[in-house]
Amino acid sequence: MENQKKDQLVYEIDLNAPTIFSMVNEAKVNPEKANAAISLDYIGNAGDGGAWTMRLEQGDKLGDFVDRVPFGVLDKTITGLGATTLELETQVRDSIIVVPTKSLAYNKHLTTEQRMGRNSSMYIGSPIGNILTDITIEDIQEYLGLDNGKRKKFLVVADSLWKVIKAIGPRVYHDYFLMVDEIDTMQSDSVYRPNLEKVIDYYFRFDRTMRAAVTATLRTFSDERLLDESYVTTVWEHNPVRDIRLIEAREVDVMAEKVIRNLLERSEAEKILVAYNSLDGILNIINIISQGKHPEYRQLCGVLCSGRNQDKVKDYVENVLDENNNLQKRIVFMTCAYFAGIDINDRCHVISISSNYQPFTLLSPERLTQIQGRCRNGVLSETIIYDITPMENTKQTLKEYKTVLINKAKKFSNAVDGLNQLCKSDPDLSDMGVFVEQILTMKAEGQVAKNYPVTIIRKNIDGKIVPAYFNIDALLEKWELHHTLYSQSGALLEKLKEQHHVDFEQSEQEKSGRHIGSIQQVKAYNKEVLAQTLSIAKEALLNWEHEGANMEALDGLMRSTNRQEVLFYTRFKRLYPYFETEFLVDKLIELQGDKREFMSLNNSLIFWALDDTHAFKSHVLAKFECEKLTQGPIRIRQTERTVKMKEVIDAYFKGLKLDRTAYPKLFTQFFNAKSKTRRTGIYRITSLNPYNYPVPKKRITDADKVNLVE
């Protein structure tokens, strides 16, 4: 008995089989698993494929029950269930498995090759381990051409998915199965890795039965398209119950040091795995634990973090995890780049840390489950350390906050996209539209914690501005953590007790200042390191110019550096055509990477570099009667300043509405203007060069195309 829907086989029923269903979402069921079962929770309508629950035999892997990963959203509910392994090993189809980090992709590739032989999979991402160069389109096509009797299996870092798509061509959307693994991690991490959500743009180009989004810790999606997917949930008869030591501390770093020290003194061999999404905090703990009688403890420490951030902890990143996933250090700290997917063979004492002082460190119960699941052979103990910061009462519910964010994202994405279309239709606007796009993008932010703004619009793979739903998901997660679990004493305890055994402690230790004081020392040290890094980058750019200023050579510099240097080089490359190297480099170094300061510098430099005959600049000069500058300063009232700048923008971008604070900012970026007193509200424009910039080496004319967007 079969069910057909839109000419696609969704499920199949075998009335003689003990499981009743012999296939779910094209995954064929192992008939020998008599104690397993499948239930159809609801039958999908025209827009989706329904929902299923698969109850596996206790302790089984997914591959013990089905022959492939079912299409749709797979909510595993259990870490280490082997979904990725199943899709890599199944020979019923070619597959592309997308993961959030290169460490995860690389390690899965290595283990696949060990189990199934050479060329049984291909890693696609930036250099790591024995992958010494970037993977090219030609490399991928060479692998595609291999005839070794094995299905093609790609393990792809999210940022590199486009390469595989391009190498295979349009048939990829019908002939390959796309599995997006650890999709919850992509939701959380997209706030600082904006390319992650582009994976979803590609996802919906694949046939509905040729795609799956997989997670062990499912979170609600803001993107309604994902809600319309078919859902498959896997469970064991008895879900794992953890024994957790939960410590509510005043100073998390100091408490972590105490817990680590006690574990070290209790055993000479047992390993400790510390999950803390703050390199500053990690360095702080290492500094504290190495003080006093045991300076040798510093040598026991290793750090697992993103390659782009390793400069901060360069003394601790070597020889931490071997290719067989065994820890090589007694105490290993890891940031969020390693929270998901990585398999560690050692049984460890696992410590997870959350601190309101650094909001990006707050861990949801789902993340805590992920972290504990990294030790595939079980843990020796699990400790969670966190602090509480009471939040101001808010009358807004999570549901209301979500509605506000989505409506704001749709409004701003429509505005910016409309602006883009207008600029494309009028060549005179191609340069200047990006001024307004930049300001709109800065305004299109949501915020839960102070100094933690998140952009809620993005550019998709078609160049269209759309809501950044993954960033919205991340903001909703942070809102819930801030306003409930990490603002109310005992709230996290009650949540964890719903499923686990929890031993709860409230630290009575008074604040010593060691946490904040040490963190400030670490941050000061990091500033010094950044200054040294940028000083070296300056010398590299001066040498680059001396050797001929070859742009390919500059791109090579960018590929071989860390995240901060890449940002520095990218900004330099954008402005280099118009200003001398040494002047520009010194200005960029002054910013120390600050995004808003760069926006101001960028706009003021570009406006100064515009030729006076440029359509936009000539309009601005005429509106503010700048021809009168030869006779002396031009007086203008504060309100008039805003009105005139608004008129200029409105003349070019009809119907576009900016926040009124945007116009004064543009005015101060374009003009050297001072107010005698705040009381009078009268400004005096004295020149068009507010920051005394040197004469540009090249002027921007109407024919030039300039990318100003940060």
C-alpha atoms as one frame of an Amber mdcrd trajectory, in Angstrom:
protein
   0.000   0.000   0.000   1.519   3.299  -1.071   0.846   7.001  -0.604   1.575
   9.265  -3.564   1.826  13.039  -3.261   2.809  15.356  -6.092   4.340  12.307
  -7.867   6.699  11.830  -4.918   6.801   8.704  -2.764   6.405   9.929   0.807
   5.783   6.704   2.727   5.040   3.029   2.155   3.101   0.621   4.354   3.795
  -3.117   4.657   0.867  -4.665   6.522   2.861  -7.847   7.204   5.835  -6.084
   8.792   5.998  -5.561  12.576   6.857  -1.893  12.099   3.824  -1.364   9.782
   5.693   1.362   7.883   8.475  -0.045   5.705   9.644   3.322   4.404   9.488
   6.880   5.761  10.466   9.913   3.703  12.279   7.579   1.291  14.340   5.972
   4.084  13.763   2.198   3.992  13.208   0.564   7.379  15.162  -2.470   8.586
  12.454  -5.169   9.006  14.572  -7.043  11.571  14.080  -4.268  14.141  10.936
  -5.755  15.640  11.132  -3.701  18.827  11.347  -0.420  16.955   8.288   1.457
  15.796   7.128   4.334  13.614   4.128   6.556  14.201   2.571   8.995  11.764
   1.873  12.044  13.942  -0.032  13.929  11.264  -0.546  13.708   7.533   0.791
  16.682   5.620  -1.363  19.011   3.605  -0.457  20.430   0.206   2.384  22.499
   1.644   4.247  19.927   3.732   4.956  16.244   4.193   3.585  15.560   7.647
   5.358  14.513  10.822   6.708  11.170  11.991   8.231   9.691  15.129  10.688
   6.790  14.903  11.283   4.949  18.182  14.592   3.141  17.889  15.677   0.198
  19.997  17.522   1.443  23.064  21.121   2.358  22.199  20.706   1.873  18.445
  22.160   4.214  15.856  20.028   5.643  13.068  21.781   3.363  10.564  20.574
   0.300  12.467  16.975   1.219  11.605  16.963   2.922   8.176  19.170   2.756
   5.086  19.545   6.532   4.576  18.697   9.845   6.198  14.992  10.647   5.648
  14.255  13.893   3.847  12.856  16.918   5.681  13.799  18.165   9.140  15.323
  15.358  11.223  15.054  16.030  14.960  17.356  13.351  16.389  16.804  14.390
  20.068  19.892  12.258  20.880  23.504  13.283  20.311  25.804  10.774  18.634
  22.980   8.997  16.800  25.125   8.581  13.671  23.050  10.444  11.069  26.132
  11.904   9.369  27.866   8.526   9.367  24.770   6.908   7.838  24.606   9.395
   4.960  28.338   9.097   4.327  28.239   5.299   4.207  24.993   4.688   2.340
  25.573   3.734  -1.288  22.025   4.425  -2.482  22.801   7.998  -3.572  25.408
  10.735  -3.938  25.418  13.198  -1.046  26.563  16.638   0.031  26.828  16.974
   3.815  27.141  20.587   4.966  28.518  21.272   8.441  29.168  24.549  10.295
  32.916  24.192  10.952  35.958  22.955   9.063  37.205  20.955  12.053  33.992
  18.929  11.986  34.088  18.463   8.192  37.746  17.461   8.215  37.436  14.964
  11.072  34.356  13.329   9.518  36.287  13.083   6.239  39.247  11.397   7.946
  37.111   8.844   9.786  35.169   8.057   6.592  38.385   7.412   4.677  39.658
   5.198   7.503  36.482   3.096   7.479  35.711   2.979   3.754  38.994   3.567
   2.008  40.670   6.255  -0.054  38.460   8.657  -2.027  35.296   7.515  -0.245
  34.649  11.184   0.605  36.026  14.634  -0.179  36.605  17.517   2.238  35.645
  20.970   0.898  36.889  23.923   2.929  39.936  26.005   3.737  43.311  24.386
   4.566  43.437  22.200   7.680  45.559  19.223   8.733  47.001  17.542   5.657
  44.893  19.775   3.372  47.546  22.391   2.659  45.862  24.509  -0.045  42.384
  25.785  -0.851  40.162  23.253  -2.609  39.466  24.437  -6.168  36.657  23.787
  -8.647  39.153  21.717 -10.644  39.924  19.568  -7.567  36.216  18.848  -7.136
  35.760  17.986 -10.807  38.735  15.624 -10.621  37.041  13.791  -7.720  33.779
  13.698  -9.686  35.636  12.013 -12.526  36.908   9.150 -10.366  35.387   5.777
 -11.228  35.997   3.729  -8.090  32.573   2.155  -7.680  31.724   4.417  -4.737
  29.058   7.067  -4.420  30.287  10.673  -4.288  30.264  12.040  -0.749  31.187
  15.659  -0.075  31.868  16.975   3.435  31.494  20.706   3.012  32.111  23.651
   5.317  29.062  25.908   4.971  31.027  28.824   3.493  32.298  26.603   0.645
  29.008  25.056  -0.508  28.933  27.310  -3.569  32.077  25.602  -4.902  30.444
  22.170  -4.966  27.274  23.572  -6.542  29.299  25.294  -9.264  31.510  22.269
  -9.926  28.584  19.855 -10.354  26.260  22.251 -12.156  22.438  22.545 -12.244
  21.908  18.772 -12.044  23.087  18.902  -8.427  19.615  20.004  -7.292  18.043
  16.770  -8.597  20.837  14.183  -8.483  22.453  14.881  -5.086  21.024  14.649
  -1.583  21.816  17.759   0.497  22.098  17.180   4.241  22.540  20.300   6.379
  23.978  19.009   9.644  23.854  20.798  13.016  21.409  23.375  11.675  20.820
  24.710  15.192  24.510  25.665  15.368  24.104  27.587  12.126  21.150  29.441
  13.653  23.262  30.519  16.631  26.561  31.196  14.853  25.196  33.153  11.882
  25.414  36.371  13.932  29.167  36.442  13.345  29.305  34.213  10.253  26.710
  35.767   7.926  27.408  33.313   5.089  25.915  30.447   7.101  22.339  31.316
   6.187  23.202  31.225   2.481  23.143  27.451   2.918  19.365  27.719   3.268
  19.162  29.649  -0.013  20.730  26.630  -1.717  18.714  24.185   0.403  15.405
  25.274  -1.096  16.733  24.890  -4.631  17.078  21.140  -4.086  14.115  18.865
  -4.780  11.975  18.433  -1.669  12.865  14.748  -1.375  16.578  15.478  -1.886
  17.214  17.635   1.170  17.337  17.325   4.955  18.138  19.594   7.882  19.462
  17.633  10.856  19.902  18.441  14.549  19.895  16.729  17.925  18.728  19.929
  19.622  15.899  21.351  17.543  14.989  25.016  17.914  12.010  26.810  16.427
  12.571  28.381  13.020  11.512  31.934  12.166  11.748  31.076   8.477   8.271
  29.750   7.697   9.571  27.706   4.772  11.382  25.421   7.211   8.196  25.014
   9.235   6.529  23.611   6.107   9.072  20.807   5.742   8.224  17.240   6.680
   9.464  16.461  10.219  10.926  13.186  11.474  11.717  12.782  15.182  13.839
   9.915  16.507  13.714   8.753  20.124  14.839   5.865  22.261  12.378   4.266
  24.631  14.291   5.919  27.478  16.062   9.189  26.745  19.493   9.598  28.392
  19.482  11.109  31.885  22.576  13.081  32.927  24.042  13.646  36.391  24.813
  17.371  36.555  26.570  19.494  39.147  25.097  22.995  38.720  26.912  25.939
  40.344  25.447  29.441  40.495  28.536  31.588  41.071  29.356  35.235  41.603
  32.512  35.015  39.496  32.444  32.199  36.963  36.151  32.273  36.068  37.226
  32.061  39.702  34.771  29.220  40.356  35.938  27.378  37.230  39.545  27.642
  38.412  38.529  26.161  41.764  36.687  23.235  40.149  39.565  22.526  37.737
  42.160  22.684  40.511  40.167  20.215  42.637  39.915  17.795  39.711  43.653
  18.040  39.044  44.465  17.309  42.669  42.070  14.356  42.756  43.675  12.486
  39.864  46.926  12.591  37.917  45.508  11.332  34.614  41.847  12.256  34.157
  41.247  14.863  31.455  39.140  18.000  31.703  37.144  19.529  28.821  35.992
  23.128  29.380  33.382  24.707  27.073  33.613  28.505  27.249  32.829  30.743
  24.276  35.249  33.475  25.331  38.952  33.464  24.566  39.374  36.307  27.064
  37.709  34.179  29.724  39.789  31.132  28.790  43.039  33.092  29.070  41.827
  34.498  32.369  41.252  31.007  33.820  44.641  29.811  32.557  46.290  32.833
  34.191  44.493  32.279  37.505  45.139  28.542  37.659  48.861  29.023  36.918
  49.398  31.463  39.768  50.774  30.412  43.147  52.170  26.946  43.767  51.466
  25.408  40.365  52.828  27.489  37.451  53.301  24.175  35.624  49.518  23.922
  35.172  49.858  26.361  32.259  51.696  23.646  30.302  48.746  21.284  30.745
  46.358  23.599  28.871  45.258  23.518  25.245  42.624  25.491  23.322  40.325
  24.389  20.487  38.953  27.404  18.613  38.385  28.757  15.117  41.587  29.062
  13.098  40.891  32.740  12.489  41.025  33.413  16.239  44.078  31.354  17.117
  46.433  34.347  17.295  44.869  35.274  20.634  45.776  31.922  22.152  48.706
  30.944  19.933  50.631  29.448  22.868  47.891  26.861  23.462  46.694  25.635
  20.037  49.424  23.191  19.050  48.981  19.441  19.535  45.600  19.589  21.287
  43.537  16.985  19.395  45.064  14.242  17.249  43.600  12.860  14.021  41.963
  10.019  15.958  40.132  12.572  18.125  42.111  11.910  21.287  42.916  14.883
  23.520  46.641  15.523  23.823  46.407  17.970  26.747  45.176  17.370  30.280
  43.007  20.532  30.314  41.354  21.452  27.005  39.244  24.566  26.535  36.956
  24.870  23.519  34.899  27.691  22.017  31.647  27.348  20.060  33.521  26.232
  16.917  33.823  22.846  18.665  30.512  22.668  20.562  28.782  20.678  17.806
  29.669  17.588  15.830  33.255  16.944  16.893  33.768  13.466  18.372  36.177
  13.149  21.311  37.155   9.629  22.301  38.414  10.448  25.807  36.096  10.204
  28.786  36.465  13.640  30.416  35.244  15.828  33.204  33.108  18.292  31.217
  32.731  21.872  32.487  30.435  24.374  30.726  30.579  28.091  31.555  28.065
  30.905  30.968  28.533  34.527  32.018  26.270  37.548  31.694  29.413  39.710
  31.598  29.936  38.319  28.091  26.454  37.610  26.638  27.732  35.523  23.728
  28.831  32.889  26.280  25.313  32.094  27.533  24.442  28.467  26.813  20.942
  27.157  26.237  19.940  23.732  27.613  20.190  22.452  24.031  23.773  23.712
  23.713  24.640  22.131  27.056  23.358  18.825  25.702  25.501  19.256  22.580
  28.611  19.949  24.634  28.129  16.944  26.897  27.631  14.814  23.800  31.100
  15.586  22.473  32.547  12.777  24.597  31.320   9.781  22.601  32.359   7.264
  25.254  30.632   9.091  28.082  31.781  11.628  30.658  33.477  11.278  34.029
  31.402  14.151  35.398  29.470  17.186  34.164  29.630  20.603  35.829  27.785
  23.734  34.699  28.948  27.094  36.095  26.960  30.277  35.511  26.141  33.657
  36.995  22.916  35.609  37.409  22.256  39.211  36.389  18.698  40.361  37.142
  17.155  41.967  34.056  14.795  44.923  34.038  11.197  43.768  33.962   9.821
  43.671  30.451   6.153  43.626  29.554   7.053  42.205  26.162   6.675  38.450
  25.725   8.976  36.308  23.614   6.200  35.913  21.055   5.727  39.689  20.856
   9.481  40.252  20.543   9.573  37.742  17.682   6.760  39.544  15.875   8.539
  42.897  16.262  11.819  41.481  14.914  10.249  39.803  11.894   8.157  42.855
  10.992  11.206  45.109  11.324  13.323  42.770   9.217  10.695  42.642   6.469
  10.298  46.428   6.490  14.003  47.158   6.271  14.763  44.402   3.754  12.025
  45.717   1.467  13.373  49.263   1.829  16.980  48.334   1.060  15.991  46.008
  -1.763  13.836  48.756  -3.265  16.820  51.076  -3.041  19.009  48.532  -4.834
  16.519  48.187  -7.667  16.292  51.974  -7.996  20.073  52.302  -8.156  20.331
  49.583 -10.800  17.837  51.439 -12.971  19.708  54.777 -12.772  23.489  54.761
 -13.397  23.835  58.129 -11.631  22.773  56.461  -8.372  25.031  53.416  -8.537
  27.668  54.936  -6.263  25.583  56.899  -3.814  22.884  54.393  -3.020  25.314
  52.457  -0.892  25.555  55.392   1.535  21.921  54.903   2.421  22.124  51.102
   2.255  24.932  51.225   4.771  22.936  53.376   7.182  19.807  51.256   6.782
  21.792  48.091   7.455  23.211  49.629  10.633  19.684  50.562  11.733  18.276
  47.128  10.893  19.461  45.584  14.133  17.933  43.743  17.036  19.477  43.781
  20.475  19.018  41.799  23.667  22.122  42.685  25.641  24.072  45.927  25.693
  26.868  46.022  23.119  25.499  42.911  21.400  23.585  44.211  18.343  22.661
  41.759  15.596  21.815  42.671  11.997  18.427  41.247  10.983  18.682  41.648
   7.197  21.095  40.031   4.754  21.872  39.615   1.061  20.925  36.185  -0.289
  22.675  34.255  -3.078  20.552  36.056  -5.695  21.683  39.474  -4.453  18.276
  40.228  -2.938  18.004  41.797   0.534  15.886  39.549   2.763  15.255  39.025
   6.489  18.135  37.256   8.259  15.984  34.601   9.904  18.890  32.722  11.491
  20.014  35.935  13.196  16.448  36.456  14.378  16.467  32.901  15.770  19.714
  33.700  17.596  18.222  36.880  19.072  15.153  34.984  20.264  17.384  32.416
  21.935  19.391  35.182  23.641  16.189  36.938  24.747  14.941  33.783  26.424
  18.285  33.142  28.110  18.614  36.723  29.372  15.053  37.155  30.579  14.570
  33.727  32.168  17.342  31.172  32.679  20.182  33.606  33.445  18.285  36.383
  35.195  16.334  34.408  37.805  18.053  32.335  40.471  17.074  28.691  40.188
  15.478  29.020  36.735  18.175  26.999  34.993  17.946  24.396  37.764  14.220
  23.881  37.198  14.721  23.578  33.448  17.468  20.954  33.744  15.562  18.995
  36.408  12.806  18.302  33.871  14.980  15.541  32.416  18.158  15.136  34.473
  19.499  14.574  38.005  20.889  17.891  39.229  23.025  18.669  42.286  22.626
  22.431  42.803  25.053  24.761  44.614  24.980  28.503  45.185  28.446  29.892
  45.752  28.708  32.017  48.881  32.108  33.336  47.832  32.211  37.131  47.824
  33.277  38.905  44.667  37.044  39.192  44.682  37.464  41.339  41.606  39.767
  38.690  40.184  37.257  37.894  37.428  36.678  41.418  36.147  40.155  42.667
  36.976  41.796  39.773  35.197  39.433  40.054  32.226  40.371  43.723  31.892
  44.040  42.733  31.914  43.352  40.146  29.219  41.482  42.690  27.092  44.317
  45.191  27.509  46.759  42.506  26.434  44.565  41.696  23.422  44.618  45.356
  22.416  48.388  45.289  22.507  48.421  42.114  20.405  46.032  43.701  17.882
  48.194  46.818  17.677  51.251  44.647  16.999  49.332  42.611  14.419  48.166
  45.709  12.544  51.649  47.209  12.708  52.986  44.091  10.975  50.121  44.314
   8.462  51.114  47.915   7.737  54.663  46.860   6.897  53.294  44.093   4.690
  51.159  46.602   2.763  54.026  49.050   2.344  56.177  46.220   0.974  53.288
  45.113  -1.239  53.040  48.590  -2.739  56.805  48.840  -3.155  56.771  45.552
  -5.091  54.139  46.757  -7.557  50.779  46.684  -5.725  49.565  43.495  -7.399
  45.950  42.817  -6.379  46.370  39.047  -6.569  49.238  39.351  -4.112  46.951
  41.360  -1.792  44.317  38.630  -2.036  47.045  36.162  -1.095  47.802  38.181
   2.039  44.120  38.054   2.963  43.923  34.268   2.575  46.853  33.611   4.884
  45.843  35.769   7.860  43.450  35.786  10.794  39.996  37.360  10.944  41.130
  40.758  12.231  43.779  41.082   9.531  41.329  40.016   6.814  38.948  42.778
   7.913  41.830  45.263   7.918  43.007  44.255   4.428  39.432  44.239   3.070
  38.832  47.801   4.222  42.183  48.890   2.838  41.449  47.303  -0.548  38.149
  49.163  -0.791  39.684  52.602  -0.283  43.164  52.065  -1.764  42.304  53.320
  -5.296  41.711  56.838  -3.937  44.226  57.428  -1.114  47.916  56.885  -0.443
  48.801  53.649   1.326  50.521  54.983   4.448  47.828  57.583   5.163  45.051
  55.035   4.682  46.718  52.330   6.763  47.318  54.719   9.671  43.664  55.785
   9.616  42.483  52.183   9.657  44.824  51.298  12.519  43.322  54.132  14.592
  39.910  52.442  14.366  41.086  49.178  16.000  38.442  47.369  13.932  35.427
  49.354  15.219  32.538  48.906  12.755  30.694  52.180  13.352  33.875  54.217
  13.321  34.765  52.655   9.995  31.360  53.542   8.552  31.988  57.186   9.430
  35.544  57.118   8.049  34.428  55.304   4.915  31.641  57.767   4.105  33.722
  60.866   4.797  36.664  59.615   2.705  34.478  58.642  -0.232  32.556  61.930
  -0.230  35.872  63.819  -0.099  37.156  61.735  -3.015  34.094  62.396  -5.186
  34.725  64.793  -8.045  32.767  68.025  -7.636  31.015  67.226 -10.918  29.765
  63.877  -9.630  25.955  63.902  -9.748  25.458  63.226  -6.064  28.158  65.564
  -4.794  27.130  68.431  -7.050  23.573  68.104  -5.741  24.792  68.201  -2.125
  27.000  71.241  -2.798  24.163  73.083  -4.498  21.651  72.275  -1.759  23.955
  73.701   0.932  25.009  76.682  -1.270  28.675  75.778  -0.978  29.638  78.229
  -3.717  29.375  80.877  -0.971  32.317  79.343   0.926  34.667  81.658  -0.978
  32.998  84.529   0.884  33.292  82.932   4.321  31.545  80.320   6.517  27.981
  79.336   5.673  25.516  79.627   8.559  22.866  76.951   8.844  20.387  76.085
  11.585  20.287  72.629  13.116  16.797  71.894  11.794  17.698  73.264   8.366
  20.739  70.992   8.271  18.552  67.911   8.717  15.865  69.094   6.292  18.341
  69.835   3.492  20.180  66.546   3.836  16.848  64.744   3.795  15.867  66.621
   0.632  19.083  65.508  -1.066  18.493  61.861  -0.179  14.798  62.032  -1.080
  15.649  63.529  -4.461  17.689  60.465  -5.319  15.858  57.750  -3.419  12.176
  58.560  -3.686   9.997  56.968  -1.039  12.921  55.811   1.075  12.535  56.691
   4.755  15.542  57.001   7.037  15.659  57.549  10.769  16.072  61.288  11.340
  19.353  60.658  13.172  20.890  59.426   9.908  20.830  62.846   8.218  22.917
  64.748  10.817  25.468  61.926  10.700  25.839  62.273   6.946  26.151  66.044
   7.352  29.051  65.719   9.804  30.722  63.158   7.519  30.529  65.509   4.525
  31.169  68.973   5.994  33.516  70.688   8.402  30.857  72.433  10.478  30.899
  73.653  14.084  28.223  74.990  16.376  29.161  78.090  18.395  26.945  77.009
  21.267  24.433  74.227  21.727  21.858  76.793  22.770  21.752  78.657  19.449
  21.635  75.523  17.281  23.426  77.345  14.452  26.256  75.637  12.537  28.980
  77.259  10.452  30.178  75.263   7.426  33.820  76.173   6.850  34.995  73.524
   4.358  34.254  70.230   2.639  37.048  68.440   4.456  35.982  67.903   8.075
  39.000  65.779   9.007  41.741  67.530   6.984  42.289  64.586   4.680  44.994
  64.889   1.999  44.053  65.406  -1.637  42.952  62.040  -3.093  45.308  60.436
  -5.588  42.255  59.794  -7.746  38.821  61.404  -7.883  35.628  59.386  -8.209
  33.607  60.277 -11.288  30.123  59.219 -12.339  31.662  56.400 -14.362  33.376
  54.801 -11.355  31.742  51.975  -9.454  32.503  51.983  -5.744  31.419  49.368
  -3.232  30.880  51.128   0.073  28.925  48.509   1.951  30.594  47.195   5.110
